[in-house]
Amino acid sequence: MALFKLTLKELQEKFTGGEVTAGEIARAYLLRVSQVEPSIKAYISVTTKEVLLGKAQGIDVGLKAWRKTEPLMAMPIGIKDNICTKGMRTTCGSRMLDNFVPPYDATVMNKLNAQKPLIIGKTNLDEFAMGSSTEHSAFGPSRNPWNQKHIPGGSSGGSAAAVAAEECVAALGSDTGGSIRQPAACCGVVGFKPTYGRVSRYGLVAFASSLDQIGPITKTVTDAAIMLNALVGYDPLDSTSADRDFPDFTKSAKKKDIKKLTIGVPEEYFAEGLDSEVAEKVQDAIAVLEKIGGKIQAVTLPSTARAIATYYLIATAEASSNLARYDGVKYGFRAKECKSLAEMYHSTRSHGFGPEVKRRIMLGTYALSAGYYDAYYAKAQAVRTMIQRDFDEVFKEVDLLVSPVMPTPAFQLGERLEDPLQM
Amino acid sequence: MANISHKEVEHVAQLARLDLTEPEKTLFGEQLSQILTFVEQLQDVSTEGIPLTASVADQASVLREDSPREGLSQEHALSNAPESSDGFFVVPKILPKK
C-alpha cells in the first residue's frame, strides 16, 4: 500500500519498526503533493524538495545516535498558515501578511519540532480565519477533494483538504467559531477543537482571543489523540493557558466500555433548517451508539438559538481590536507613497484587508463604539454566560453530546459569497 | 429594523482607520444593517443578574515568574519592517507640512 494512504498511527508504527525511513516518507509525500496539489490547492506554501529531503536525511542519520523515536518523528504534517513558523512565510491568507516571515515559532511549533516531524507546508485559510469556505483567502480557494466543485469548508479548509487528499497525514487547524470542526466535516475527516486553555495560543495570529484555539485535523480519532498529546500543556507565554494535568489522550481514545456512557442528544441541534440528509446520517450514528450499548438521552440547551448572534458580536468585536495592529509600521504590507502617518494607516489597511475582514472589523468597531458597547458587546457576553450554563447543566447528566457539525453538506464554491449572514 | 446611515458608516470606518469607496460604504451600510437587525434578537433575552463572561476557562489569571529570558533581537524585530533605519522603524511624517 502506498505510504500516503496510511493513518498517522500506521505510518508511525512502520517508521518506528524500521520498515520505512524518513527519506522514503518524504519522497512519497513530495510525489503525492506534486500530483494532487495542482487541483486541490490545499497549501499556500509548500516546503521545497531540498529542505524536506534534508530534514528527512537528518532524521535517518541522527536516529543511529538517538536510538529512540518520538511519536511524530518523520510524520508529514501540514500547518494552518495563521500559526507562526520561524523562517517560513506565514500569510494568514491575507495580502496584509503576504511577505511576513515570523522571527519566532509558535509554542505548538516548538512542541512539534521537538519531535522532528516533516512539515509539508502551510495550509490555506479564509483571510485571518474569517470564513467557512476558504473562498475568502487572498490566494484563492481550496477544493473539496471529494468533489472539486464544492468547498472544503473553513476557515481551516486547506488543512482539512490536505488530510482528506492525503497530502499530509495530519494537520493543525485553528477554531474560533467552528473553523476546525466544520471543514473536517465537509472533507470527511476528524477535527478536534480542544477545550480553551489546553493548547497554547502563543504564536497563533489572533482573531477572537476568547474563542481561538489550535487543534488537530486527522484521519482517525486515535490520530487526533496522538497529535493532541504533542500539543497540550501549560505555557507561561499564554496567560490563558491552563496549568492543569492532562491524560495520555491515546489511552482515552481506546475503545471504552460504552455501556458506562450517557450520550446526550440536544433537541435544538435538530431543529428547522437542518438538511434531511445530514439529519439522517447523524441519526444513523446515534443508532449505532445505542446499539453498542450507549445510553441515549434527549437533552435541551435552551440558549442555542441565541448562539450565532452572540458569536457574531463577540468574535467581530475582539477581531476589530486584534486587527488594529496591522498598521504598516512593524511588519506586513505598507501602502506606498503616503504623505502622512494617518494616510499611511488608512491606505495600508484599506488595500491590505479583503472585503470579509473589512466587514467584520466594521461590525466589531460599531459594536464597541461609544454608546453601543452595553447594548451589543456586554449583552452578548451576558448571553454567553447563559450558553455556558446550559452546557454546565447538561454535563451534570451526560458524558458527551452528539450533534451535527453543520446543518448542510458542503455547498458549492460561489454559492454563498453574497450573504453576509453566512459568515 | 436597524438602519445604519451613510454618515455612521463613515464614522465607523474612520474609527477603524479604513478608507472605504462609495460602493463599499453603500454595501457595508446595507450589510451592517442586516446583521444588526439579526443580532437585535439578543435584546429580547432577559440577562438580569447574569454576569458577563469574564474568563472562558474558569480560572483566575495565571501569573508567571518575572524572570529574565531572551527576547527578540533588534535585528529580528526589524526583519519584517516595511522601512527601517539605524535600528528604528521608519514611518511617514506624523505632522504633514502646512
Interface residues (C-beta under 8 A of the other chain):
Chain A: N99 F100 V101 P103 Y104 T195 Y196 G197 S210 L211 P236 S239 T240 S241 A242 D243 S303 R306 A309 T310 Y312 L313 S320 A324 D327 G328 V329 K330 Y331 G332 F333 R334 C338 K339 S340 L341 E343 M344 Y345 H346 S347 R349 S350 F353 P355 K358 R359 I361 M362 L363 T365 Y366 S369 A375 Y376 A378 K379 A380 Q381 A382 V383 R384 T385 M386 Q388 P420 L421
Chain B: I4 E8 V9 H11 V12 A13 L15 A16 R17 L18 D19 L20 E24 F28 Q31 L32 Q34 I35 L36 F38 V39 Q41 L42 Q43 V45 T47 I50 P51 L52 T53 S55 V56 A57 Q59 S61 V62 L63 R64 E65 L72 H76 A77 S79 N80 A81 P82 E83 F89 V91 P92 K93 I94 L95 P96
